[in-house]
Amino acid sequence: MAAGNVRSGLESSDWTDFVHTGPGTLAGRYLRRFWQPVYLANELPVGKAVPVRLMSEDFTLYRGEGGRAYLLELRCAHRQNQLNTGWVEGDHIRCFYHGWKYDRSGQCVQQPGEPDPFCERIHILGFPTHEHIGLIFAYLGEGEPPPVPRYPDFEGEDTVLSVSTYDRESNYYQSLENTPDNIHTYFVHYRRHGGGTEGFAAWRRNGEFGSLPRITAFETDWGMAVKLSRPDGDHIQGVIMPNIARRWSAAGRGGNMPASEEVNVGAWTDQFAWRVPIDDTSYRSFNVTASHGRSAHARPQRVHREWTGDPRPAGDLVRAILRSEAHIDGFVDHPQAGNIQDCVSQNGQGATTDRTREHLGRSDAGIVMLWQIWMRELRTLAEGTPLKQWSVPPSLRSIRAAAS
């Protein structure tokens, strides 16, 4: 059965609620209208089945012997055992518990032990999938899926892709808001802007904040672009609707090249990061970096100093910092410093932050516009009127033209 059956869940018409994405919620219905990544393609070999949790729902993902990936409900309809514990047979999957077998659409096709099989009455949900740019995508929404988006900037002959994923213990929307919030990088990621801990402390205490950018945001056909006006030129980033953080930068400049020069470079990187809810208090980021032109063939390798400090995993370090058992300044040379810093800032807001207690300023222009776009779209969905049809994101040069 193609995706389209509405799963059980609480109905919500609160178009100001971006946080809750489970079945029946308004934000959940909206996100499910788009193809969402569910797994790294290279981590699902032929014959393997895995459990996947997305937007507070559980699924079984498996790769059939024909090479295609399929997504079904997590559990067998017989005794509710997890299907991922069973066996992949051809493009079908057989339950470990009593051997019931399902095809790729979720239709039961075999019931061992039943003298009078009733397979035709047994059907679990199946969902459309496709693979692109190293990711397995699925459509979890109602009705027929939209056209599969293609990202031509990730497919050129001079392009080299790298893919990765990570999980964080906070709501997906907090991470999405982090993209247009450029001011945070000067504090959370101060090492990126030059100088060490002592230099940053002096800058901070002296109040030398004139170099901080002035932020403006504007809606585009693909989402929201954020313009950062700084003394050395204008810079832009973006959020591709509904939940993709996008960053682009000229090779060798780490995103710090004036935008007026970026249109002329022959090498650059595109970075897409889908912030996909696992549930309402955690999310998984699917990250794709495309290196173009000269940068695709001569990318400098980041060299990390040997880490001889606290050997605990990054997640444990984050929790220790939040408990004040350690301080973030002690981890600026950690191989996962950026990840630890972002986790402390986002998890430190609480698993789901209370936005009614926030006091935003002009530097939060991108956050405010993102809220406005999301509220408009959720309200439109709640009212049953046509939604905005977002386009495929353009190339670097097209973005610069739109921002000029």
N, C-alpha and C positions, 0 to 999 in steps of 0.2 A: 504494500500500500504506500503510495506517495505521501509525503508529509502533507498535512492539511487538517487532520482531525485535531480539534482543540482539546488539549489535555486538561484534566481536572485541576482546579486551583481557584483561588479567590479572585473574583473580578475586581478590578480597580479602575476608577476613572479619574484618579488624581493626576492631572497633567503637570504638577510640580514635583512629582516623585520620580527622580531619575535612578534612585538607589535600588529599589526592589525590582528584580527581573525574573522572578519565578513564574510558573505557568499562570496565566490569567491576569498578571499585572500589566499595566499599560506600557511601561518601559520595556518589559519583557516581550510583549507583543511587537513593539517597534523594532527592537534588536533582532527578533526572529524573522523580520521581513527582509533581512539582508543575509547574504552568504557569509558565514562566520568560520574562521579556521578552528579546527578541532584537534589537530595532531600534526607533528612533523612527519613528512612523508618518508624520510629515510629511516625513521625509527619504527616503522611498521612493515616488517618483511612479510613475504607470502606465507600464509598459513597461521599468522599470529592474530590473536584476539586480545583486546584490552578493554578495561572499563574506562569510561570517560564521563566526567561530570561537568555540565555546562548549564549556567543559569538555573541552578537548583534542580536540575533533572539529571538522571543517570542513564547512560547508554552503553551499548556494546559496539565497539568499532573493530572490524576485522578486515584482513586483506585476503580475498579469495585466491584460489590457485591460478585463476586467469590473470591475476595482477591488479584487479580493481579493488578499491576500498569500499566497504559498505557499513552503514550505520543503522542499528536497530535499537529498540528499547533494550534496557539492561537485562530484563528477566524473562525467563521462560513462562509461558502462560499456564503451564501445568501446575507446578509447585513453587513458582517464583524463585527458582535458583538463578544465579548469575550465568548468562550465556557465555561470557568470556572464559569461564572455567572449562568449557567443553572443547569440541574439535571442529576445525574447519575442514569441510569435505567439498572439494570443487569450489563453487561459489556459494555453498550453503554452510550453515553452522548447526552442529548437533549439541544438544544440552548434555552436560555431564551427568545429571541426576538420573534421568530415566530414558535418555536417548531421543527425545523428541527433536525433530529436525525442521529448520526453517530456511526458506529461500531468501534471496537478497532483498525482497520486498517486505519480509516479515510473515509471509504466508507459511503456515505449518504444512509440511509435505510428508511427514512420516511420524507415526506414533507406535513404536515397538511396544509389545505387551498388550495392545488393545485388540481384542478379537473383532470388534466392529469399529474401525477408525472413524473419527469424525473431524479429520483434518480441515475440511472445507469450512468448518465453523470457527476455526482458531486462526487468529491473525493478530500479530503485534505490529506496532508502528515501525515503519521503515522510512528513511529520510534520504533525499537526493544528496549525492556527493560528487565532488570533482577535485582534481589535483592541479595546482598551478604554483609557480615560483617556490617550490619546495614544501608547500603546505597542503594538507588535506582540508578542504572546505566542506561544509554541510549547510543545507537549508532546513531550518527547523520551524518555519512559519506555516501560516494557513494558506490554503490554495496552491496554485501552481507557482513554482519558484520564478524569480525574475531572471533575465538573461545573466549568464555567467560573466562577471566583470573580468576584463583582461587588463593587464598593466604593461603596455608596450615598452615603457622605459626599463622594465626588468627583463626584457627578452632580446636585446640587441647583441650582435656578435662581439662587441667590445665590452660586454657587461659580465661581471663576475658576481655571483650571488653568495651570500652566507645567511644561514637561518639559525635561529636559536629560540629558546623559550625559557621563561622563569615564572614562578608563582609568588604572589605576595599576599600578606595577611591584612588586606584592607579592601574596601569597596573599589570596583573598577573605575567609578566616576571620579574618585579622588586622583587617580593616576591620569585620567583624561584631562582634568582641570590643570594638572601640573604642566602640560605642554605649553599653553599660552602664558604661563606664569614664569616669565623669564627672570624676574628679579630674584627668585629663589636660587638661581645658579650662582649668584655672587656671594651667597652665604652658605648654602648647602654644599656646593661644589667649588668652594673658593680656590682650590688648588688649580683649577682649569684656567683661571684668569691671571695666573702668574703669582710668584711669591709663595712662601711657605706659611706655616702656622704663625710665626712671629710677625711676618709682614702683614698678614691678614689682620692680626690683632691690632697692630698699629693703625692700619687703615680704618678699621672698625671704630676704634676709640677716638680717632681724630675726626670722625664724621666726614671723611673725604668721599662723599657719595655723588659727586658731580658727573662721574662717568657712567652712572646707571642709566639705562635706556628709558626713553619715554615710549609707552606702549599704546598702540592703536590697533583696532581689530575691524575687519570688514567681512561680510558674507560673500561667498563666491558660488559658482555653479556646483562646486564639489564639496563645499563645507565652509570653513572659516580660515582666513589668513590673518596672521598677526604680524604687524610691522613694528620693528624695534628701531627707533631713531636714536642713534648714538653719535658721538663726536667723529668717529671714523667711518660713518656711513650708515645707510639703512639696511636692516636685516629682516628677513621674514621666515616664519615657520607656519605650521598649519595643523588643523584637525580636519581629517576627511570624515564626513558623516557616514555612519553615526559614531564610530568608536575607534578610529585609526589616528594615532599620533604620527605626524609626518615631520621629518627634519631633513633638510638638504644642505650640503656645504661643499664649497670648492675644495679640491684635493690639496692637502697640506696646510690648510688654514683653519681646520677644526670648526668651521662654521663662523669664523670671525672675519671673513672677507666682506668688504662693502658690497652691497647688493648691486651697485652700479658697475662693479667689476665682474660679478658672478656670471652675467650673461655672456661674457667673452671667454670664459675659461674653457679649456679642452678636456678637463678631467674633473669629475665631481662624484659625490655619493648621494644616493637617495636612501632614506631609512624610513620604513613603515613599521609601526608597532600596533597590532590589534590588541586592545584591552578587552578581553573576553571574561565576563563574570563566571567564576566557578559556582559561587553562591553569593549571598548578599554581603558577606564579610571577607571574601577573598576573590582574587582574579588571576588569570593566566595571561601573560603577555606573549604574543607570537611576533617575533622580530625578523624582518627581512632587510638586509642591507645590500644595495646594488652599487658596485663600483664601476664607473664608466670611464672610457677613454684611457688616458695614461694611467690613471689610478687603478684601473682594473688589472694592470700587468705589473705595476711597481708600487704596490701598497706597502707603506712602511709598517713594520711589525712593532706593536707597542711592547716596550720592554718594561717589565716590572722588577723592582728591587726584590731581592729574596726576603720573604716575610718570615721573621723569627719571633713575632709576637704571639698573642693569644691564638692557639691553634683551633679553637672551636669553629664550627660551621658559621657562615655569615648570618643565618637566621638566629642562631643562639647569641651572636654578638649584638644583633639589633635588639633583642629582648633584654640583654644585659644593659645596654646603653639606655633604653627606655626606663629601666629600673634604677638608673644612676649608679650602677655597679662599675661602669666604665664611662669614658667620655669620647665623643666622636673624634676629637682631635687626635686621639691615640691611634687612629686607623686610616690616616690620610695616605699612607704608603701601602695599605693592604691591597692585594691584587683585585679584590672586589670592592674597592672603596666607593665607587659610584653607586653600586647596588646597595651597599650598606647605608650610605647617605640618603638615598631616595627612600629606602624602607623606613629609616628613622623619621623622616619628614612626613611621609604618608601614613605609616602605621601610627605615628605619634598624634595624628588627628583623631584617632579612634578608628575602630574597624569600619564604622559608618559615622562620619562626622555630622554634627548637628549644625546645619547651615543657618538656622534661625538665630544662632548666637554669633555669627560672623559679622564683622564690620569691614566692608570692602572700600577700597579707594580707587583713584584713577589708574594706578598701576595694575589693577585687576580688570582692566577693560576687556581682555580676552576671556576671562572667566565669566564675566557678566554677559558678554555676547553669546558665549556657548550656552549658558543657561537660557537666554532668550530664544535661541534657535530650538533647543530641545523642548522648551515649554510650548512653543508654537506648534512643533511637530506632534507632540503628544496630545495637545488639545485638538488638533486637526484629526488625529486618529480617533480620539474619543468621540468626536462629533460625526465621524463617518464621512468626512469630506475628503477630496483628493489631496494626497500628500505631495510635497515637493519631490520631483524626480531628480535625484542627485546624479551628476555626471562622473565619469572616470576622471581621476585627478590628472592634471596636465603635466607637461615637462617643466623643468626649471625655467626655461626661457619664457614659457607661457605665463607662469606665475609672476615672473618679474614684470611682464607687460601689464598684467592685471593690477599690480600694486603701484605702478608708476602714475 
